[in-house]
Every structure is written in C-alpha cells, then in structure tokens.
Amino acid sequence: MKPAHLSLVAAAVAVAALFPASPAGATAADWYVAPGGSDAAAGTSAAPFATVQHALDVAGPGSTVHLASGHYAQDAVTRYTDVTVTGPTDAVLTGGGSSHVFQINHHQTTLTGFTIDGTNGGNYRNKLIYADGADDLTITNMHLTNAGGECVHLIDSSQNSEVGDNHITGCGRYGPDPDTGYINGEGIYVGSALSHQQSLGITDASNGNWIHGNAIDTDGGSECVDIKEHSTGNIVENNTCTGVAEAGSGAIDLHGNGNIIRKNTVDTNLSAGVRLGGTAEPDGTPNGTGNDVYLNTITGNDAGGIKFLVAPQGKVCGNTMSGNAAGNAVGSYADQFDPTAACPSRAVRHG
C-alpha cells in the first residue's frame, strides 16, 4: 500500500516509470503457445506461437498466455505488468539454459496450472520461479520440481503475493556444498540473507506474502519455507512440509520478525520442524523475534519440534507435537515456551 501522503500525480508518475507504455504489437488479448507452433504465426489458438517468451513480448497488460500440452525447453522473463500464464499440468517448461527458468520482474503476474521441471539436458536449472522486486503475484496450482537450488524465490522486497496450492518437490538437487555441507535448495524462499543485504547496502523487505496450501517435499533439499531477515507480515498456513535434509535448520525457518506460522503439517525432517532466529544486526539486535507459531502439527522431526534461538516471540501455542527426536521445544530459549499449551480463544479467533 502506498503511503497516504503520496499524491495521485506522483503515484501515476511512479507507475508509468515502472511500466512503460506497451509498444506496437503488445496488446491485451489471449495469446496461445504450443510446441508445434511458430513465432511468426498469429498467436491464436489455431496458429499458436512456439515460445513462451515471444508470447510475453507481445502480451500487454491484461493479457493471458495459454500454454498447450507438451514440452518447452525454454526460459521466460516477464515484459509487462498484469499478465497471466496458464496451462495444464502436462504443459512442462524445463528451461533453456538460464539459471532461472521463469523470471518475474513485473507486478500482478499470475502463473497457474502448468509444470516447471528444472531437469534439462542432464543438468538442473538453479531456480524455477524467481520474482525480483515484483508485488501482487499469484502463483497457484503449479507443479514445481527438480531445482538445483530454490523452487520459488521472492526477493528484493517482493510483497503482497499469493503462493498457494502448489505441488513442490525436489528442491536442492545440486546437493550439499562439498566444503560447507550447506544445501541451497528451499521450497519457497522469501527475501535474502542478511549478509547479502549488507553487501549490497539494501533492505530486502519481502513482506505480506501469503503462502498457503502447498504440498512441499524438498526430497533431500533445504527448508520448505525460509523467511529471511527484514521480511515481515508473511503468513504461512495450511502447508505440508517434509523431506528437509539440512539438520541444523528448520523445515519452516524464520529469520524475519512478526510472521505467522499456523495450521501447517511438518513431518519427518532431519531438521527441526520450525526454527526461530536469524543473524543479529551489527548492533546486536536479534532477528527472528515476535513470530506467531500456533495450531501446527509438528511430528517426527529429528532436530526437535520448535527450535527457539531468540526471544521474545508472539503466541506459540496449540501445536500438536510428537515423535520429535530432540524434544518438542529445543534451543537456547526453549525453557521459555510450551508450544503445546492451549491457546486462549481470543488469540486465534482470526486464524
């Protein structure tokens, strides 16, 4: 939401700067792509384009790009705001050589229905969906699999987006770093590491994103959901999470402050089910505080149920927990919390 003091004129100028007028040929319409098409064709259902990128080049704001069933060894980068790309599950985008299969640089982009599989030519693409400073996205009902690194990455203050009801598996296929053992392979990664922000002199406030209803199995990768320092107001709910192989982490990992984790099922991970705490600021101010963790089912996680590395936190209550090998509450501040205690009804009535 823009600040109240921003005038309508200034807002219009800001929007125009971000989204220049569509050139001739970039039109709000329905555009069609099929493996047997041609980029010299009309882009209609009867005469489809061959590449997703050509469709995005001509699809002006308000357009929908329809993918036919089939295999697309292609990368794609958005060109305009408010464009939808949709297709059936068997429309499979595998990338064409870039480290990012589908890069989103524009607000109000929608991706829905189709598959992105990072396997191409015996290698893996690093990131399947990479949103760089793009707000109000909708990423729903996608099938995302086989990323060398992250399956979905919202970075550079990408805000107010919905990532919901996706099937996400096989993130982190590059495997552990041979020197550090660290696995770079999150299911959904929000923001950027504090060290990265500091090196660039930026604040990555990837705030207000709604991550819900996803079935995430990183299948030997890193966290299912990782929210980094300075990212706040994100809601992570009704997801399932398994397959995390990073023992020192959390299957849902909160480095940012003031986020909500509720009604998720986190089961059978080598990590803790949830980890709270990030890298402290240079002045020692902790990150990863003030988060709410309630009404989750957290079971069978080797490094514990909830790992408390910092305090204070918000409401931590009402979690169903069992079989967490190291205990339900672990970490430096574990003795301050009982994560299975009943929640006051008023505390969760809006959840």
WOWOJO-V877282 format. One record per run of one state. SS is the DSSP state (H for helix, E for strand, L for the rest). FROM is the first residue (numbers start at 1). LEN is the number of residues. If there is no record, write none. Layout:
<<SS & FROM & LEN> <SS & FROM & LEN>>
This chain:
<<L & 1 & 7> <H & 8 & 11> <L & 19 & 8> <E & 27 & 1> <L & 28 & 2> <E & 30 & 4> <L & 34 & 15> <E & 49 & 1> <L & 50 & 2> <H & 52 & 7> <E & 59 & 1> <L & 60 & 4> <E & 64 & 4> <L & 68 & 2> <E & 70 & 3> <L & 73 & 3> <E & 76 & 2> <L & 78 & 6> <E & 84 & 4> <L & 88 & 3> <E & 91 & 3> <L & 94 & 6> <E & 100 & 5> <L & 105 & 5> <E & 110 & 3> <L & 113 & 2> <E & 115 & 3> <L & 118 & 1> <E & 119 & 2> <L & 121 & 2> <E & 123 & 2> <L & 125 & 2> <E & 127 & 6> <L & 133 & 5> <E & 138 & 3> <L & 141 & 2> <E & 143 & 5> <L & 148 & 4> <E & 152 & 4> <L & 156 & 6> <E & 162 & 3> <L & 165 & 2> <E & 167 & 5> <L & 172 & 16> <E & 188 & 3> <L & 191 & 3> <H & 194 & 7> <L & 201 & 9> <E & 210 & 3> <L & 213 & 2> <E & 215 & 7> <L & 222 & 3> <E & 225 & 3> <L & 228 & 7> <E & 235 & 3> <L & 238 & 2> <E & 240 & 5> <L & 245 & 5> <E & 250 & 5> <L & 255 & 5> <E & 260 & 3> <L & 263 & 2> <E & 265 & 3> <L & 268 & 4> <E & 272 & 5> <L & 277 & 15> <E & 292 & 3> <L & 295 & 2> <E & 297 & 3> <L & 300 & 6> <E & 306 & 3> <L & 309 & 7> <E & 316 & 2> <L & 318 & 2> <E & 320 & 3> <L & 323 & 6> <E & 329 & 2> <L & 331 & 3> <H & 334 & 3> <L & 337 & 8> <H & 345 & 4> <L & 349 & 3>>
